[in-house]
């Protein structure tokens, strides 16, 4: 559910959790904020320039929102934190991240670099995850499919 907060005469239509975590709209859909970037940099083979060793974001999807199909050059680790289950499509194979590990839901998953991925909440709850990308994320390595 979106909250309306007024900042300097402007209305903030972000969901309450996005406001609490200071998240912004992500180009693929949902809400994000980079929370860590390694101070170690290197140029991985096949990359056009230096990258941080790794980066991490909070990523929030509200009910009805989707992470559009996209590809990231680097490996991406998804870590489920709270909310409902999340359908994560990895190269055409769907897995479910979520709290119910007794029923086969996973708390974490890896999307190999160069493999298409997409995600959506299952049901009517938001989903909060963190994503760690190594070598670190750079929008030059991101492509909407």
C-alpha positions as CSV (number, residue, x, y, z in Angstrom):
1,X,0.0,0.0,0.0
2,X,1.3,3.4,-1.0
3,X,1.7,6.2,1.5
4,X,1.5,9.8,0.7
5,X,4.3,11.8,2.3
6,X,4.8,15.4,1.5
7,X,8.4,16.5,0.9
8,X,9.0,20.1,0.1
9,X,5.5,20.4,-1.4
10,X,5.7,17.2,-3.4
11,X,3.7,14.0,-2.8
12,X,5.7,10.8,-2.2
13,X,3.7,7.9,-3.7
14,X,6.2,5.1,-2.7
15,X,5.0,2.2,-0.7
16,X,5.5,2.7,3.1
17,X,8.3,0.0,3.2
18,X,10.0,1.7,0.2
19,X,10.0,5.0,2.2
20,X,11.3,3.3,5.3
21,X,14.2,1.7,3.4
22,X,14.7,4.8,1.2
23,X,14.1,2.8,-2.0
24,X,13.7,4.3,-5.5
25,X,12.0,2.9,-8.6
26,X,14.1,0.3,-10.5
27,X,14.1,0.3,-14.3
28,X,13.1,-3.4,-14.3
29,X,10.1,-2.7,-12.0
30,X,9.9,-2.7,-8.2
31,X,11.9,-0.6,-5.8
32,X,15.6,-0.7,-4.8
33,X,18.6,0.9,-3.1
34,X,22.2,0.0,-3.2
35,X,23.2,-0.8,0.3
36,X,26.9,-1.9,-0.2
37,X,29.6,-1.6,-2.8
38,X,32.9,-3.3,-2.3
39,X,35.9,-1.0,-2.2
40,X,37.9,-3.6,-4.1
41,X,37.9,-3.0,-7.8
42,X,39.2,-5.1,-10.7
43,X,38.6,-5.6,-14.4
44,X,37.1,-9.1,-14.9
45,X,37.9,-10.9,-18.2
46,X,35.3,-10.0,-20.9
47,X,34.1,-6.8,-19.1
48,X,34.6,-3.4,-20.7
49,X,36.2,-1.9,-17.6
50,X,36.8,-2.1,-13.9
51,X,34.0,-3.3,-11.6
52,X,33.6,-3.5,-7.8
53,X,34.2,-7.0,-6.5
54,X,30.6,-7.1,-5.4
55,X,27.5,-5.0,-4.8
56,X,24.3,-5.4,-2.8
57,X,20.8,-3.9,-3.0
58,X,17.5,-4.1,-1.1
59,X,14.8,-5.0,-3.7
60,X,11.1,-4.7,-3.0
61,X,8.2,-5.9,-5.2
62,X,4.6,-5.0,-4.2
63,X,1.6,-7.2,-5.1
64,X,1.0,-6.9,-8.9
65,X,4.5,-5.5,-9.5
66,X,7.1,-7.5,-11.6
67,X,10.8,-7.6,-12.2
68,X,10.7,-7.5,-16.0
69,X,12.8,-10.1,-17.9
70,X,16.4,-9.0,-17.9
71,X,20.0,-10.2,-18.1
72,X,22.9,-9.1,-15.9
73,X,26.4,-10.0,-17.0
74,X,27.5,-11.1,-13.5
75,X,26.2,-13.8,-11.1
76,X,23.4,-12.5,-8.9
77,X,22.4,-14.0,-5.5
78,X,18.9,-13.5,-4.3
79,X,18.3,-13.6,-0.6
80,X,14.7,-13.6,0.7
81,X,14.0,-11.5,3.8
82,X,10.3,-11.0,4.4
83,X,6.8,-10.8,3.0
84,X,5.2,-13.5,0.8
85,X,6.8,-16.0,-1.6
86,X,8.5,-14.8,-4.8
87,X,8.5,-16.6,-8.2
88,X,11.9,-16.3,-9.7
89,X,12.3,-17.3,-13.3
90,X,15.9,-18.3,-14.1
91,X,16.4,-19.0,-17.8
92,X,12.9,-20.3,-18.2
93,X,12.9,-22.4,-15.0
94,X,10.8,-21.1,-12.1
95,X,11.8,-21.5,-8.4
96,X,10.0,-20.1,-5.4
97,X,11.8,-18.0,-2.7
98,X,9.9,-17.6,0.5
99,X,9.4,-18.5,4.2
100,X,8.0,-22.0,3.8
101,X,11.1,-24.1,3.5
102,X,9.3,-27.1,4.7
103,X,7.2,-27.0,1.5
104,X,10.2,-26.4,-0.8
105,X,10.5,-22.7,-0.8
106,X,14.1,-21.4,-0.9
107,X,15.7,-18.7,1.2
108,X,18.3,-18.0,-1.5
109,X,19.1,-18.6,-5.1
110,X,21.8,-17.9,-7.7
111,X,21.2,-16.5,-11.2
112,X,24.3,-17.2,-13.3
113,X,25.6,-14.3,-15.2
114,X,24.2,-13.9,-18.7
115,X,21.0,-15.9,-17.9
116,X,17.6,-14.2,-18.3
117,X,15.7,-13.6,-15.0
118,X,12.4,-12.2,-14.0
119,X,10.4,-12.2,-10.7
120,X,7.0,-11.6,-9.3
121,X,5.3,-11.9,-5.9
122,X,3.0,-15.0,-5.6
123,X,-0.2,-13.9,-4.0
124,X,-1.1,-10.6,-2.4
125,X,1.9,-9.8,-0.2
126,X,4.9,-7.7,-0.9
127,X,8.3,-9.4,-1.1
128,X,11.6,-8.0,0.2
129,X,14.9,-9.5,-0.9
130,X,18.5,-8.5,-1.1
131,X,20.5,-9.1,-4.3
132,X,24.3,-9.5,-4.3
133,X,26.0,-9.2,-7.7
134,X,29.6,-10.3,-8.3
135,X,31.5,-8.9,-10.0
136,X,29.6,-5.8,-8.9
137,X,26.6,-4.5,-10.7
138,X,27.0,-1.7,-13.3
139,X,24.0,-0.6,-15.5
140,X,26.3,-1.1,-18.5
141,X,26.0,-4.8,-17.7
142,X,22.2,-4.8,-17.5
143,X,19.8,-5.4,-20.4
144,X,16.0,-5.6,-20.4
145,X,15.1,-8.7,-22.5
